[in-house]
Amino acid sequence: MGLLIVLSLFCCFSIISAKILTTLDGPFKPVTVPYDVSLRGNAVDLPDTDPRVQRHGNGFEPEQISVSLSYDYDSIWISWVTGDYQIGNDVKPLNPETVKSFVQYGTLNYALTREANGYSQVYSQLYPFEGLQNYTSGIIHHVRLTGLKPSTKYYYRCGDPYKPAMSGVHHFTTMPVSGPDSYPERIAIVGDLGLTYNSTTTVSHISSNKPDLFLLVGDVTYANLYLTNGTGSDCYSCSFSQTPIHETYQPRWDYWGRFMQKLISRTPIMVVEGNHEIEEQAERKTFEAYSKRFAFPSEESQSKSTMYYSFNAGGIHFVMLGAYIAYNESADQYKWLERDLAKVDRSVTPWLVATWHAPWYTSYKAHYREAECMRVAMEDLLYSYRVDIVFNGHVHAYERSNRVYNYTLDKCAPVHITVGDGGNREKMAIEHADEPGKCPEPSTTPDKYMGGFCAANFTTGPAAGKFCWDQQPDFSAYRESSFGHGILEVKNATWALWTWYRNQDSEKVAGDQIYIVRQPHICSVPNKANKKWADFR
């Protein structure tokens, strides 16, 4: 009998000690995990000799195959590349009309009875300076499949059957139908991925978690850490300060597409741009590789741009915003966001998740308050519609906030999570702005691509009269400098489990874990279907 009591007590203690905290238990006292200097290793890019980044097909056989979501479960995009890229002084773009953009698909792998056609394009990265090499891509294909059933596995082949140049058979599974009890099981989220040996560990861990959806919140390949001759550096401005323009080595995009195909040919990937996708070239063109290589549900979500769009994944409405395109109240993006949020029916998609690249709330020295102008312009709008979670990258570390609005703890505000720790070759962020002597000079914080200077000294709170806190800010619940990725598991209309996995651990060991709990009975969403946001302000 005594043994049974002891065992019962042990079981109860184990359950209590293993309890996962919830946001209802917060706000939490700030926690900083000390940096482990041994973790910097392997932040070296895969070379072009690595078999995982080399082309294995011939002629116009499809490669770099990927799947992306459309606005809702009933359609999806298939993308791929055919033909060889060219790099040199005299490049001639391939003619997209020479190859069809064709997909066969169905619910049985031996009977692909449905067909769809799409469109194709090429892009060039041109530099009007002597000695710099130009680039033109292979032919990039995008085909939208429609009339799909929810939560259904489909098989597909893509290519041109008349060459013949068709891929092998791949598969994907559609999202669940939108509803308060309908969610994808696991959503992988990471930023600043790159293509290093650390990145390969991140991708391996993501794959082992078997996600239904993969969100990449900016900074994809880091092709702009290279000169056009293929010479790279961890710090472009340090090594190549004399170049007439910020160069890139575009084949890194092809290497990345080849390496990622195993994962993203079956798991839909949704991407939003980061600063490393700017890639300025001749005629001041920017974001060419990003905009051309990925398929976006821009048109389906009534966006005019690849830089911002929205989509549904079961009972979650995702808003993907552009930090490097105009975002003030008079901008197209802001007006689009007003319309998009006004259409969200929280009885159908209870969860509202927003992502963009540069975080508004970060306590690291790197990129500290860099996105302040965007926060000033858009935070009120997102808060009014009760966004639940915000995901960002940019800072090469992990940080989870308490619920915060305008630097004030607020039970109805979103949780901000920075996951810019995908493994790229730039330095990991390890210094905090609240450490002695680490607060950046305010004039150095703005990014010229993100707008003007908006980050003045604080006027209220613990940091009043200062630009930085003297200790870890109260909005910062947990921060750690390690590579890794996160998994979001929405359980129902009010509970979601967030787990962050560190690369140095087993795939199944949680580095940080919390239930994010919505409280719609307390934090009601204003009914704006018949009342414009402007009226609400």
C-alpha positions in Angstrom: 0.0 0.0 0.0 2.8 2.4 0.9 4.5 1.6 -2.4 1.3 2.5 -4.2 1.1 5.8 -2.4 4.7 6.6 -3.2 4.2 5.7 -6.9 1.0 7.8 -7.0 2.8 10.8 -5.5 5.7 10.3 -7.9 3.3 10.2 -10.9 1.5 13.3 -9.7 4.8 15.2 -9.1 6.0 14.2 -12.6 2.9 15.5 -14.2 3.1 18.8 -12.3 6.9 19.2 -12.9 6.4 18.5 -16.6 3.5 21.0 -16.9 3.9 23.3 -19.9 3.4 27.0 -19.0 0.7 29.0 -20.7 0.5 32.7 -21.5 -2.2 32.8 -18.8 0.6 32.2 -16.3 2.3 35.4 -17.5 3.6 37.9 -17.9 6.9 36.2 -17.2 10.0 37.5 -15.6 12.7 37.9 -18.3 15.0 34.9 -18.9 18.4 35.0 -20.7 20.1 31.7 -21.5 23.9 32.2 -21.5 25.5 31.9 -24.9 27.5 28.7 -25.6 30.5 29.8 -27.7 30.9 26.3 -29.1 27.7 26.7 -31.1 29.2 29.0 -33.7 30.8 26.1 -35.6 29.5 24.9 -39.0 28.2 28.4 -40.1 30.0 27.7 -43.4 28.2 27.7 -46.7 27.8 24.4 -48.7 30.2 24.6 -51.6 29.1 24.1 -55.2 30.9 20.7 -55.2 28.4 19.4 -52.6 26.2 16.8 -54.4 23.1 18.2 -52.6 23.4 21.5 -54.5 24.4 20.1 -57.9 22.1 19.6 -60.8 21.3 16.0 -61.5 18.8 16.3 -64.4 19.5 17.0 -68.1 18.2 19.5 -70.6 14.7 20.6 -69.6 14.1 18.1 -66.9 12.4 19.8 -63.9 14.4 20.7 -60.8 14.0 22.9 -57.7 10.4 21.7 -57.4 8.3 23.3 -54.7 4.8 23.6 -53.5 3.1 26.8 -52.2 -0.4 27.5 -50.9 -3.0 29.6 -52.6 -5.4 31.6 -50.6 -7.5 28.6 -49.4 -7.4 24.8 -49.3 -9.0 24.3 -52.7 -6.0 25.4 -54.8 -2.2 25.1 -54.6 0.9 26.2 -56.6 3.5 23.9 -58.1 6.8 25.6 -59.1 10.0 24.3 -60.8 12.9 25.3 -62.9 14.0 23.9 -66.3 17.1 24.6 -68.3 20.5 25.9 -67.3 21.2 29.3 -65.8 23.9 31.4 -67.4 26.5 33.6 -65.7 29.2 35.7 -67.4 29.8 38.9 -69.4 27.5 37.9 -72.3 24.4 36.1 -71.3 21.3 35.5 -73.4 18.0 34.7 -71.6 16.2 31.5 -72.4 12.9 31.7 -74.2 10.1 30.6 -71.7 7.8 29.8 -74.7 10.0 26.9 -75.7 8.9 24.7 -72.7 5.4 24.0 -71.4 4.3 24.6 -67.8 2.3 21.5 -67.3 1.2 19.4 -64.3 -0.6 16.0 -64.1 -2.1 15.2 -60.7 -4.6 13.1 -58.9 -5.4 11.3 -55.6 -3.8 8.0 -56.9 -0.1 7.9 -57.7 -0.7 5.5 -60.6 -3.6 7.5 -62.1 -2.8 11.2 -62.5 -6.0 11.9 -64.4 -6.2 15.7 -63.9 -4.2 18.3 -65.8 -3.3 22.0 -65.4 -1.2 24.5 -67.3 0.5 27.6 -66.0 3.0 30.2 -67.0 6.8 30.5 -67.1 9.3 33.3 -66.9 13.0 34.1 -66.6 14.8 36.8 -64.7 18.2 38.4 -65.0 20.5 40.0 -62.5 22.5 42.6 -64.4 25.4 44.9 -63.3 26.5 47.7 -65.6 30.0 47.8 -64.3 33.2 46.5 -65.9 34.4 43.2 -64.5 31.1 42.1 -62.9 29.3 39.1 -64.2 25.7 39.0 -65.2 23.2 36.2 -64.6 20.1 34.9 -66.3 18.0 32.2 -64.7 16.7 28.9 -66.0 13.0 28.9 -67.0 10.9 29.2 -63.9 7.4 27.6 -64.0 4.3 28.2 -61.9 1.1 26.2 -62.2 -1.9 26.6 -60.0 -4.0 23.5 -59.3 -7.7 24.2 -58.5 -10.8 22.3 -57.4 -8.9 20.4 -54.6 -10.4 18.7 -51.6 -9.4 19.6 -48.1 -7.0 17.5 -46.0 -6.4 15.3 -49.1 -3.1 13.8 -50.4 -2.5 14.5 -54.1 0.2 13.1 -56.3 1.7 15.1 -59.2 4.3 15.2 -62.0 5.4 18.5 -63.6 7.3 19.4 -66.7 6.7 19.2 -70.5 5.4 15.9 -71.8 6.3 16.8 -75.4 10.0 17.2 -74.9 9.7 14.7 -73.1 10.8 16.2 -69.8 8.6 15.3 -66.9 9.6 14.9 -63.3 9.1 11.9 -61.1 5.9 11.6 -59.0 5.8 13.8 -55.9 3.0 14.4 -53.4 1.5 17.1 -51.1 -1.5 17.3 -48.8 -4.0 20.1 -48.9 -4.8 22.3 -45.9 -7.9 21.5 -43.8 -11.1 23.4 -44.5 -11.3 26.6 -42.6 -13.2 26.3 -39.3 -12.8 26.7 -35.6 -12.0 23.0 -35.0 -9.9 22.5 -38.1 -6.1 23.0 -38.2 -2.9 21.7 -39.8 -1.1 19.5 -37.2 2.3 21.2 -37.3 3.6 24.4 -38.9 7.4 24.8 -39.1 8.6 28.4 -38.8 12.1 29.8 -39.2 13.9 32.8 -40.6 17.4 33.7 -42.0 18.0 30.1 -43.2 20.8 30.4 -45.8 22.6 27.3 -47.0 25.3 26.4 -44.4 26.1 23.2 -42.6 24.0 24.7 -39.7 21.2 25.2 -42.1 21.3 21.6 -43.1 20.8 20.6 -39.5 17.9 23.0 -39.2 16.2 21.6 -42.3 16.9 18.0 -41.1 15.2 18.7 -37.8 12.3 20.4 -39.5 11.8 17.4 -41.7 11.9 15.0 -38.8 9.0 17.0 -37.2 6.9 16.3 -40.3 5.3 19.7 -40.7 2.2 20.3 -42.8 3.3 23.8 -43.7 6.7 25.7 -43.7 6.9 29.4 -43.1 10.2 31.1 -44.0 10.1 34.7 -42.6 12.8 36.2 -44.8 16.5 36.0 -45.7 16.5 32.9 -47.9 19.8 32.1 -49.6 22.3 34.9 -48.7 23.4 35.1 -52.3 24.2 38.7 -51.6 27.2 37.8 -49.4 29.0 36.9 -52.6 30.6 38.8 -55.4 29.5 37.9 -58.9 32.7 35.7 -59.3 31.5 33.5 -56.5 33.8 34.9 -53.8 31.9 35.0 -50.5 32.3 36.5 -47.0 30.5 36.4 -43.6 30.5 40.2 -43.8 30.0 41.7 -47.2 30.6 45.3 -46.1 33.8 44.3 -44.3 35.3 42.4 -47.1 34.0 44.1 -50.2 33.5 47.8 -49.2 35.0 49.1 -52.5 32.5 47.4 -54.9 30.5 49.9 -57.1 27.2 48.1 -56.2 26.3 45.4 -53.7 26.9 42.3 -55.8 25.3 38.9 -55.6 26.1 35.4 -56.8 22.8 34.2 -58.2 23.7 30.5 -58.6 23.3 30.3 -54.8 19.6 30.5 -55.4 19.8 27.5 -57.6 21.9 25.6 -55.1 19.3 26.4 -52.4 16.4 25.3 -54.5 18.1 22.0 -55.2 18.9 21.4 -51.6 15.4 22.2 -50.4 13.5 20.2 -53.0 13.2 17.1 -50.9 11.3 19.1 -48.2 9.4 21.7 -50.2 8.3 19.5 -53.0 5.9 17.9 -50.5 5.5 20.5 -47.7 4.1 23.8 -48.9 6.5 26.7 -48.3 5.3 30.3 -47.8 8.0 33.0 -47.9 8.1 36.7 -47.1 11.0 38.9 -48.2 13.9 39.9 -46.0 16.7 42.4 -46.5 19.0 39.8 -48.2 16.4 39.5 -51.0 16.7 43.2 -52.0 19.6 42.4 -54.4 19.7 45.8 -56.2 20.9 45.7 -59.8 20.8 47.7 -63.0 18.0 50.2 -63.3 17.6 50.0 -59.5 15.6 46.8 -59.8 15.2 44.9 -56.6 13.8 41.6 -55.3 13.9 40.0 -58.8 14.9 36.5 -57.6 12.5 36.5 -54.7 9.5 37.7 -56.8 10.2 35.3 -59.7 11.3 32.1 -58.0 8.4 31.7 -55.6 4.6 31.5 -56.2 2.5 33.8 -54.0 -1.3 34.0 -53.5 -1.1 37.7 -54.1 -3.8 37.9 -56.7 -6.0 35.4 -54.8 -5.8 37.6 -51.7 -6.3 40.9 -53.7 -2.7 42.1 -53.1 -1.0 44.1 -55.8 2.5 42.8 -54.8 4.5 39.7 -54.0 5.8 41.6 -51.0 2.6 41.2 -49.0 -0.3 38.7 -49.1 -2.5 36.5 -47.0 -3.9 33.0 -46.9 -5.8 30.5 -44.7 -4.5 27.3 -43.2 -7.5 25.7 -41.6 -8.7 28.0 -38.8 -5.7 30.2 -39.1 -5.5 33.4 -41.2 -1.9 34.3 -42.0 -0.9 37.9 -43.0 2.5 38.1 -44.6 3.7 41.7 -44.6 6.5 43.5 -46.3 9.0 45.4 -44.2 10.9 46.7 -47.3 8.0 48.3 -49.1 5.9 51.3 -48.2 3.8 50.6 -45.1 2.4 54.0 -44.0 -1.3 54.8 -44.0 -1.3 56.2 -47.5 0.6 53.1 -48.9 -1.1 50.3 -50.9 0.1 47.8 -48.4 -1.5 49.5 -45.5 -4.8 49.9 -47.4 -4.7 46.3 -48.4 -4.1 45.2 -44.8 -7.1 47.2 -43.6 -9.3 45.5 -46.2 -7.9 42.1 -45.5 -8.3 42.3 -41.8 -11.8 43.6 -42.1 -12.8 40.5 -44.0 -11.5 38.0 -41.5 -14.3 36.1 -39.8 -13.0 35.0 -36.4 -15.8 32.4 -36.1 -14.3 30.7 -39.1 -10.6 31.5 -38.7 -10.2 32.2 -34.9 -6.4 32.6 -35.1 -4.8 35.6 -36.7 -1.1 35.3 -37.2 1.1 38.0 -38.8 4.7 37.7 -40.1 7.3 40.0 -41.5 11.1 40.0 -41.4 12.4 42.7 -39.1 11.1 42.5 -35.5 9.5 45.4 -33.7 10.3 43.9 -30.3 13.9 42.7 -29.9 16.3 43.3 -27.0 19.4 42.3 -29.0 21.9 44.9 -30.1 21.7 43.7 -33.7 18.9 45.5 -35.5 17.7 47.1 -32.2 14.6 49.3 -32.9 15.5 49.2 -36.6 11.8 48.6 -37.6 10.4 51.3 -35.3 8.9 53.3 -38.2 6.9 50.2 -39.3 5.8 49.6 -35.7 4.6 53.2 -35.4 2.7 53.0 -38.7 1.0 49.5 -38.3 0.9 48.4 -34.7 -2.4 50.1 -33.8 -4.1 48.5 -36.8 -2.8 45.0 -35.9 -3.7 45.4 -32.2 -7.2 46.6 -33.0 -7.9 43.4 -34.9 -6.4 41.4 -32.0 -3.6 39.6 -33.9 -2.6 36.6 -31.8 1.0 35.9 -32.7 3.7 37.7 -34.7 6.7 35.9 -36.2 9.9 37.7 -37.3 13.4 36.9 -38.3 16.4 39.2 -39.0 18.0 39.0 -35.6 20.1 35.8 -35.6 18.9 34.5 -32.3 15.7 33.4 -30.6 13.5 35.6 -28.5 9.9 35.2 -27.3 8.0 38.2 -25.8 5.3 38.6 -23.3 2.1 40.0 -24.8 3.1 43.5 -25.7 1.7 46.6 -27.3 3.5 50.0 -27.6 6.2 48.6 -25.2 3.6 48.0 -22.6 2.5 44.6 -21.3 -1.0 44.0 -22.4 -3.1 40.8 -22.1 -4.8 41.5 -25.4 -1.6 42.1 -27.4 0.2 39.6 -29.6 3.1 37.4 -28.5 6.1 38.4 -30.7 8.5 35.6 -31.6 11.8 36.1 -33.3 13.2 33.0 -35.1 16.0 34.5 -37.2 18.2 31.5 -36.1 18.0 29.3 -39.1 21.7 28.9 -39.5 23.0 31.4 -42.1 26.7 32.2 -42.4 26.5 35.7 -40.8 27.4 36.1 -37.2 24.9 34.9 -34.5 23.5 37.8 -32.4 24.9 37.4 -28.9 25.0 41.0 -27.6 22.0 42.6 -25.9 21.2 46.3 -26.0 20.6 46.4 -22.2 24.2 45.2 -21.4 26.6 47.9 -20.3 28.1 49.7 -23.2 26.1 47.8 -25.8 23.2 50.3 -26.4 23.6 51.4 -30.0 23.9 55.1 -31.0 20.3 56.0 -32.1 21.4 57.5 -35.4 22.9 54.1 -36.4 19.7 52.1 -36.0 17.6 53.0 -39.1 17.7 50.9 -42.3 17.6 53.0 -45.4 15.2 50.5 -47.1 12.7 50.6 -44.2 11.9 54.3 -43.9 13.1 57.2 -41.8 14.2 57.5 -38.1 11.4 57.0 -35.6 13.2 55.5 -32.5 13.4 58.3 -30.0 14.2 57.9 -26.3 11.4 56.3 -24.2 9.1 58.7 -22.4 7.5 56.3 -19.9 8.3 53.0 -18.1 11.6 51.6 -16.7 13.6 53.1 -19.6 12.1 56.6 -19.5 14.6 59.1 -20.8 16.8 56.5 -22.4 17.2 54.7 -25.7 17.8 51.3 -24.1 16.8 49.5 -21.0 19.4 48.9 -18.2 18.3 45.3 -17.9 16.4 42.8 -20.0 13.2 44.5 -20.9 10.0 43.3 -19.3 8.5 42.6 -22.7 11.2 40.0 -23.3 10.2 36.8 -21.7 12.9 34.4 -23.0 16.0 34.9 -25.2 18.8 32.6 -26.3 21.5 32.7 -29.0 21.2 29.3 -30.6 20.4 28.0 -34.1 17.1 26.2 -34.4 13.5 26.4 -35.6 10.0 26.4 -34.2 6.8 24.3 -34.5 3.3 25.8 -34.0 0.5 23.3 -33.2 -2.9 24.9 -33.0 -5.1 22.7 -30.8 -8.4 24.5 -31.0 -10.0 27.9 -31.2 -8.2 29.2 -28.1 -5.1 27.1 -27.4 -1.9 26.7 -29.5 1.4 25.0 -28.5 4.6 26.7 -29.5 7.8 24.8 -29.3 11.3 26.0 -30.2 13.9 23.4 -31.0 17.6 24.0 -30.8 20.0 22.5 -33.4 22.4 21.2 -30.7 19.6 19.1 -29.1 17.8 16.0 -30.3 14.9 16.8 -32.7 12.5 16.0 -29.9 13.9 18.1 -27.1 12.2 21.4 -26.6 14.4 24.5 -25.9 11.4 26.7 -25.2 7.8 25.7 -25.0 4.6 27.4 -24.1 0.8 27.3 -24.8 -0.4 30.5 -26.3 -4.0 31.0 -25.2 -6.5 33.4 -26.8 -9.1 35.0 -24.6 -11.8 36.2 -27.0 -14.2 36.7 -24.1 -11.9 39.4 -22.7 -10.1 40.6 -25.8 -13.0 40.9 -28.1 -12.5 41.7 -31.8 -14.4 44.8 -32.9 -17.0 44.1 -35.5 -15.7 46.1 -38.4 -17.6 44.5 -41.2 -20.0 47.5 -41.1 -17.6 50.0 -39.6 -14.3 51.1 -41.2 -11.1 51.1 -39.2 -10.9 54.9 -39.7 -14.1 55.3 -37.8 -12.7 53.1 -35.0 -9.7 55.3 -34.5 
